[in-house]
Amino acid sequence: MLAGPPGPGELLRRRGVVDRVLPVEGVRALDEAAVAGALRAHPDVLPPGRCVDLAANLHGRGPQSTRALRAVLDERGSPAALLIGHRCATAGVDDGPEWDDEAAEVDRWVRLVVAAGGPCSADDLVLSPAGSGVGGGTSPGPWAGADEDEGADEVGVDLRRLAGAVVLHPGAASGSRRWPADRWAALAAQLLAEGHRVVLTGAGAEADLTGEVARRTRATSAGAVRTGGPDDDAGRLVDLAGRCDLEQLADVVARARALVCGDTGVAHLATAVRTPSVLLFGPTSPAAWGPAVDRDRHAVLWPAPDAGYRGDPHAAAVDPVLARTGVGDVLAALRALPSCPAA
């Protein structure tokens, strides 16, 4: 059972990674009673009378997240229930591994699972749905299969017809990690000029940003390319921002020729479905959040002055290191990736 946001949770459940999902929102500022409260609110996930034998804290170092799981074990734990997490004396975890601030994020959690006696490696990031191999690049992705028509009506686009596109994801949680819109538009225009289909993706809150990129792209292209409207996937520029759930976004990325994005969640999705990507880093070092597997499939652009550079990942203005990355840099990185656009 995974306790966390239902969107990613359901994606993992459908891929066979977890059996059940307990919806818990607000994990960035986790209330210590949130998980136990969610169990009471969703008895269908863990019926009354069933106990929790083991709770693993994959949220953070504690103490709030550790205490949230301790509350679950106090209420629903079996007599021999175990709590696995990083060492946190204030939350009563004395035998876990020490938290390492300098460790890569993936390595940190692999070490925790291994320390608890479980088999685990970075390769477990790759999703392999039942009945389908893991795909990427120009091959049909892992979401192409029996349910490939699912969601087409809500999206307004036949996702199968977007196979082989270059996906651009301009958004990120903060301005410091968002490459400027005019550069996204210049990149899109160049790819269109070379004959590639371009798909813009983003959350609903990012629709204004992708709309700006699309408008700038059309202006740069001077009407020379077809652009996809809300119900038109025949165009060579298609804006899907706010029109895909996470499962459909995974489908789009899995079928793509390549993904270009900043330091944001969709980058990890590309890693999971093995789609080549170009990742634009700025305030945060890719040593912490960069791809942990298939590194030959992913190009990381981080023109920092030195390896010790640290910007503010929550700042409103674009990070100066990210601002150093030019459109030509991205195009060159794309062309160097396997199965990616050539000039």
N, C-alpha and C positions, 0 to 999 in steps of 0.2 A: 504494500500500500504506500503510495506517495502522497504526502501532505504538501500542497502547494497550489499555485494558480491553476485553474482548470484547463486553460488553453494548452500550455505545454504539457500538462499532465495527461490530457486526453490524447494528445499526439503520441506520447510515449506508451500509453495503454494500448492504443491501436497498433503500435509497432511491436507489442509483446514485451516491452521492457519492464512494465509494472502490471500487476493484476487489477488494482483498484486505485482510484484517485479520490482523496479527501480534499474538497475545495477549501483552500485557506488563502485569503487575499491579504494584501498589505504586508508581504514578507520582508520588505525593506525596513519596516519599522514594526517588527513582530511583537505583538502583545503576548505576554507570557501565558495567558489563558486561552490563546487563540486556537491551538490545535485540539486541546481537550474540549473546548466549546464546539468546535466543528464536528467532533465525533458525536457529541450529544445531538447536534442539529441534523446530522446525516446518519441515522441508525442503519440505513440500507448499506452503507459502506462497510461498517463493522458492526454487525448485529449485536444487540445486548446479550451478554453471556460469553461472548468471545473475547479472549484476552490478547494483549500485545506481549510477545515474547522478547522482542528486540526493537530498540529505537535507535536510529543512526542520525546524527546531526550533520547534514550536508548543507546547512544554511550559512554557518559562520563559526567563529571561534567561541561564541558565548559572551556573556552569560545568559542573555535573554532567550536565545534559541535553545540553549541547553536546558534552561528551566522550563521552557514550554514543553519539551519532551519529558522532562521529569514529572510534570503535572499529569501527562498522559499515563505514565507508568504508575503513578500514585493512584490514579482513578481506574485504569483498565489493565494494568500490567499483571502478568502471571507471577507466581511467587519467586521464580528464578529469573525474572526479566532483566535484560542487560541494556545499558545505555552506552552507545559508542559515540565518541566525539573527541575533539582535541582537548588537551589538558586544560582544565578550567577550575582552579581551586575554589573560586567563589560560587560555582554551581555544582560542586561536589564530584567533578570528574578528575581523578588523580592519576589514572593509568593510561590515558591516551597520549598520542605523540604531541610534542610541542608545536605550537603554531609558528610557522616561518613566514614572516612578512615578505621575504624576498623570493619565495618559491613561486614557480609558475602555477597558475590556478589549477590546471589539470593535475599536475604532479602532486599538489597538496592533497587533493582528494583521493588520488590513487594510493598515496602513502597511508592515508587513514584507513582505507578498506583493507590494504595488505596488512597493516599493523593489527587489525582486528581478526586476521586469519582468513580473509576472503581472497579469491583469485580476482585480480583486477589489473588492467593496463590501459594506457591511452587508446589502444585500439578499440576499446569498448565504446568509444565515442561514435563509431560508425554504426548507423542503423541498418539492420537487415530484416525487412518485413518478411513474414512468412509467405512463401510462394513466389518470391522475387529476389533476384540478386541485387546487390548494391550497385547503382549506376552513377554516372556523372558525365560531364562533357556533353558530347553530341548524342550519346546513346540514351535510350529510354531510361528515365530515372526510376528509383525504387517505388515511386507512387504510381507508375504506369501499370495497370493491371485490371482486375475485374471491376474495380470501382472508379475507373478513370473518367467516367462521365459525371460522377458525383460532384455537385456544386457548380456545374457550368451555368445553370439557370440563374442562380443567385449572383454569380460573378458577372454574367453577361458576356463572357468570352469562353470559347472552347479552348481550354488550357492545352489540349494536345497540339493545337495549331501554333502554339508559342514555343514548341520544341526547337532548340538550336538558337534561341535568341540570346542576346547579351542583356543581362538583368542589371540595372543600375538602381541602387537603393540610397538615395541622397540623405535620408534622415538619420538622426542619432538623438540620444536623450538630452544632450546639451549642445550649445552653440560651439563650444571648444572642440567638439568632435565632428562638426559638420563642415565638410568641404564646401566652398562657396557655390551658390546656385549657378553662377555664370560659367563656372568651370564644368559643372555637370552638363550644362547645356552644350558647351563647346565639344565635350567628349561625345555626347549623344549625336550631335550633328556630324561629327567626323565618322562615327561608326555607320550612321545612315548613309553618308556619302559613299562609303565603301561597300554598300549593299547589304548590311546586316540589319536584322530586326532588333529593335531596342524596346525593352519592357521596363517601365518605372514602377517600383513597388514602395510601399510604406503603409503605416497605420493610418486610420482615419484622421487623426490629428495632424498628419503630415501631408494631407491632400493639397493644402495651399502651397507647400514647398514643391511637391512634384508637379503641380499645376504651373508654377512659375518656371520650373525647368522645362516643361513641355512647351510653354509659350515662347521662351527664349530660343528653344531648339527650332521651333517652326520659323521664327523670325530669322535665325541664322541660315536656315535651309531655304529661305525665300520661296516657300511653297513647292519645293522640288520633291518633297516626300509626302506620302500619304500618312496621315496620323489617325490612330484609332480612337473613336469616340466611345461613349459608355457601352454601346452595343455593337461595336465594330472591331473584330480582331483581324480584319483583313489589312488594316493599316500597318505600316512598318514602325510606328511609334505608338505604343499602347501604355496608357497610364492605369495601373491597377490599384493605386493607393486607396485604402479604405474599402476595397471590394473583395478582399480575400481574408478568410480566417487562416489560422496558422497551418492547418492541414493543406489548404490550397496554396498557400505561400510555399510550403515545402515542395509541393508538386511543381510549381513554377521553377523554383531553384533547381530541383532535381533534373528537370528537362533542359535546363539552360546550357548554352555553350560555355558561359562564364558568368560570374557575378563580380560586380565592383561595388564596394561599400566601405564605410568607415569602421571604426572600432565599436561595433554594435552587435546585437543578438543574431541578426541574419548571417553574420560571418560564421558563427558556430553551426548554423544550419547547413551552410555550404560544406563545412568539414564533415558533418554527419552524413550527408548524402553524396559526398565525394565529388562535388562539382568544383572545377577550377575557379580560383578567385584572385582578385587583386584587392588588398586590404590597405586602407589609408589610415595610418596611425598618426597621432599628434601628441596629446598631453600624457598619454600612458605608454609605457614601453611594451612592445610586442613580446618581450621576454615573459611578461606576466599573462597576457591574454591572447597571444598569437596562436596559430594552428599548432596542435600537438602531434598530429599524424599527417601522413601524405604531404609532407612539406614541399615536395616537388610539384604539387598541384596548386600551391598557393604562393603568390608573391606579396611580400609585405613591404610597403613603402613607408619608411620612417627616417626622414633626413635630419635626425637630431644631431646637435653638435658633438655629443658624446653619449656613451651608454648610460651615464648617470642622470641624464636629463629627466626631469619630472615637471610637467605642467599641472594646471588645475583642470581635472576632468569634468568639473561641474561649472566652469566659467561660461559666461554668455557669449563672449567673443571667440572667434575661431583661434585656435592655438597657433602660435607663430611657426612651429615645426610643421604642422599640417598645412599651413599656408605656403610653405616652400615647395610642396608637391605640385607640379604642373601637369597640364593635360598631356603633354608629350611624354612625361614620365609614365603616366598610366597606360597610354597606348603602347609604349614599348614593353611594359610589363605584361600587358594582355597578350601581345604577339609572341612573347617568349613562353607562354604557358602551353601545356599539351592541349590539342584540339581547340585552340583559340584563334580569334581573327588574325589573318595575315594582311599585310598592306596590299 
